[in-house]
């Protein structure tokens, strides 16, 4: 039998062979705003855990068919279940049972009868630890994906820069030369050759722009400041905004820091171009003794900085994750009608 009510704090599975215990525990959890479901033994609990997500399990030990020890062991063997916090709630007071459960991977052990406030505190602590673990795992996965993306961007950009770009440039020059010769001879194909030459030249420009967007060669060969200067000059030419760069970074920074800061500027400027309706953008980069500080400020229309992380604000979330992965701090200040400031401080 399952007693369930939607709860804002999390979904908890109560596993106990005594119906009265299941009812009392479920009511207690619901009073604390948890969603509670129940199982009569370990086998039913495992089926439910594999069918839908739970945030924690309250597990009795002495049950028919599959007892709490067996259920706990099965959970720890299952890669999809082993991270779920398991709190054992049992009438067994002996130290051997407590030690055995903890060694098997139980998060906590409460003996019956127990204080409801203590149960709530223990559950809250277990869920907080689980949330921290999940966030750490997500951050690590984000860092791995980001590193893989940068490596692939660099590889593709290098292949295009060293392969296709010079081939197109050479083709354009040869076609222009041939077109001039045919034009002097008043050859009927002169116009078509000239058009092909222009198409080759345009394709070469497009490929160069793609290489720049993927990963500017200047970032690897010259460093962050020259790459930023090149990127902002390109944006100014393409979009007509006034960009200003104030940089005091006398030497190269670690590669991971340079990549992170460049991507933040790239994403912030892209947001300005798409949404801000700004006229002027100032990028400031300063190096301290043990950190580097970046600020991108625009005079655009601004926005509500506390809006949910969705839509256009996914870019801000991505920037924050990049900075926090390096142990830094990230902040956005914006007010409607008063522009936006994106700030990052990264330790060295």
SULDAPE-V923272 format. One line per field, one symbol per residue. phi: phi as a letter, one per 20 degrees, with the letter a starting at -180 (. if undefined). psi: psi as a letter, one per 40 degrees, with the letter a starting at -180 (. if undefined). burial: 1 if it has 24 or more other C-alpha atoms within 12 Angstrom, else 0. Layout:
BEGIN
phi = ???
psi = ???
burial = ???
END
This chain:
BEGIN
phi = .cdcbfceeqdcdedbeefffffffffffffemeedcccebffffffffeebfceacdceeebfmcefffffffffeefedfeffcdecbeeeffffffgffffoffbbdeefcegfffffffgffffffffffffffffffffffffffffgffffffffedfgfffffffffffffffffffelffegffffffffffffffffffffgfffaggffeedoffgffffffffffffcnfedcddcccfbfeggffffffffffgfffffffeceledbcdddccddfcbcdcbdccdefmaffefgfblfeffffffffffffeneccbccbcgncnccdcbccfd
psi = ihhihhiedihhhhhhehdddddddddddddefihhiiidaddddddddediiidihhhidhiichadddddddddehdeedehhhhhhieheidddddddddeeidihhiiiihddddddddddddddddddddddddddddddddddddddddddddddecdddddddddddddddddddddefidedddddddddddddddddddddddddhhddddddadddddddddddddddeeihhhhhhggeiiiiddddddddddddddddddddddfidhhhhhhhhadeihhhhhhifaeaiheeiigibdeddddddddddddeeaihihhihheeaihhihhhi.
burial = 011110001111111110001110111111010111111111111101100001111111111001111111111100001111111111000000110010011111111000000011011101100100000000100010010001001101110110011001101100110110000000000000110111011001001111111111111100111111111100100000111110100000100111111111111111111001110111111110000111111111111000000000001111111111110111111100001111111110
END
